[in-house]
Amino acid sequence: MPLPLSRRTFLATTAGMIAMHPFAVRASGQQAHLRLMETTDLHVHVFPYDYYSDRPVDTVGLSRTASIIEGVRAESANALLLDNGDFLQGNPMGDYIAYERGMKEGDMHPVIAAMNALGFDASTLGNHEFNYGLDFLMKSVAGAGFPVVCANVATELGAGVREDKTLLPPYVILDREITLGDGSTAPIRIGLIGFVPPQIMNWDRKHLEGNVGVRDIVAAARAYVPQMKEQGADIIVALSHSGIGAVGEEEGMENAAVPLAAVDGIDAILTGHSHLVFPSSTYDGWEGVNPAAGTIGGKPGVMGGFWGSHMGLVDLLLERDGSGWRVVSHTAEARPISRREEDRSITPLVEDFTPVLAAAQTEHDETLAYVRRAVGKTDAPLHSYFALVADDPSVQIVSNAQRWYIEQMMAGTEYEALPILSAAAPFKAGGRGGPEYYTDVPVGDVAIKNVADLYLYPNTVRAVKVTGAQVKDWLERSAGMFNQVEPGAQDALLLNPEFPSYNFDVIDGVRYRIDLSQPSKFDREGNVVNDGATRIVDLTFEGAPINPEQEFVLATNNYRASGGGSFPGADGSTTIFEAPDTNRDVIVRYIVEQGTISPAADANWSFAPMDGTSVLFETGPAGAQYAETLEGMEVTAAGMSDSGFALFRIAL
């Protein structure tokens, strides 16, 4: 078990164990090896469990990361365990505590209890800590047996940064005894300062506006780091809940790690927020970072994945000189808890650290009960059996939730007056998944775990600004789902088997038809192959033909907005809002707020008529019960395919 947080000396080990690490071997009598361990973006993932699919998994969980942490402690003379924020929200356990159980004075949040059990030395706040409001946040961190710091959020902004009344202490200086290479000890003062993206004022406006203000990350660092030096900090570590980002400094940067690292006096930087891993090949060629050396802006740095997937590790060789301590050399790595094999299977690399599980066992059990019971109702079945041939309720509910969310996020912004559309695609629609691979939630109760059926992937919500012309081409790209059909053909095969269903976006807020007699404008990869082709016809907005130059806000997901699927108007450059919330979380919130949802499809798209023409398509046999409910379309059973799918005929 880790030592209590009140300790003022590092865990010392035998000389033989110290010698296991190369820095310790090189350390002279005036040198010491310090290991900085990082977790980041835990998002309440204490257990290795996917609450949405209601099953254990081997890719997440602080209980697994903890085993790596304990291993590092066992071979180290000097180690600090630090968290980089986003621990309070992000899975159904977090929602259960916030929306069901609540946090009263003196209550212990399960993720804080787990962190206490593991013996964290400090943490900073992430943007998601503000999702449930300031009262919930402050009652939660009150239970932490370790300091929680944040330098750029203030309840009152002063004339300058140092005059701010910060929500939490901007930094902490830990007084410790560090073990030197010869086995003796010496005092060291380690400064830890924390930062959160200023964008919290947009993302959680309803909780924060009028209650707190924010500072630019780098500006806050430039003010406080010299003060930390004045107060005797020997080395300073930045806990930056901010992605690595660009080299050039701009006011209010969300991802500011590179310019932050350039602040004089910062010795190491721990990052997060982006849910990526550093050092890794993801950052090969990225300006301002060196994955091989493990440096960000020339300083040792790390980003430990998300949900407990990795433990970030920065190793520092420190040397004492006449003025204190300095960093002589360093390495950085991110150690994973699992490995994905060539066949896509997952091999766990560590077991659970049981004290962490025990700390949150009660809340885990309560969360299981929570995800298995209803959080709302649906007055129409949520199924995807006909999602590729008609407007569909399972896609409709996703579109409705995204639009509801983005309407709130655009309020008070420069885009508030623009009309909001929403794009969503069916994920479970047969294909290679087989004839049972469909969403099917009956009328009645909707449980949180049903949301995984509606939205398979842990995407986050995005909004892009597009023109009417781009809306049309976006739909032209989606229409690649269908084969070209000769007028008068009988039982032509409708669906292109090479086109993935997740690229079949339906856009709500406009009405349109798809002319199957036309060739597709785009090939499977999104390249224009028939420049003059026009499958999308009768495209209207508010009853009138869409204006190609009119601007719209389009709600979608991070995959699509960043270029996934190669959709016109979605290459990353058109993104105007990057939400901190996953599409799944937004759907759950929407259902909770609505109480009873009415996701019946509104038939805003259909096929253009083709007299004397029919097509065949495959779907799951269980979809037959819904065939007569399709609005504006008549389908008839046409037998079974050799692969077990039901065949249906559409008379165009």
Secondary structure, 3 states (H helix, E strand, C coil): CCCCCCCCECCCCCHHHHCCCHHHHHCCCCEEEEEEEEECCCCCCCCCEECCCCEECCCCCHHHHHHHHHHHHHCCCCEEEEECCCCCCCCHHHHHHHHHHCCCCCCCCHHHHHHHHHCCCEEECCHHHHCCCHHHHHHHHCCCCCCEECCCEEEECCCCHHHCEECCCCEEEEEEEEECCCCCEEEEEEEEEEECCCCHHHHCHHHHCCCCEECCHHHHHHHHHHHHHHCCCCEEEEEECCCCCCCCCCCCCCCCHHHHHCCCCCCEEEECCCCCEECCHHHCCCCCEECCCCEECCEEEEEECCCCCEEEEEEEEEEEECCEEEEEEEEEEEEECEEECCCCCEEECCCCCHHHHHHHHHHHHHHHHHHHCEEEEECCCEECCCCCCCCCHHHHHHHHHHHHHHHHHHCCCCCCCCCEEEEECCCCECHHHCCCCECEECCEEEEHHHHHHHCCCCCEEEEEEEEHHHHHHHHHHHHHHECCCCCCCCCEECECCCCCHHHCCEEECCEEEECCCCCCCECCCCCECCCCCCCEEEEEECCEECCCCCEEEEEEEHHHHCCCCCCCCCCCCCEEEEEEEEHHHHHHHHHHHHCEECCCCCCCEEECCCCCCEEEEEECHHHHHHHHHCCCCCEEEEEECCCCCEEEEEEC
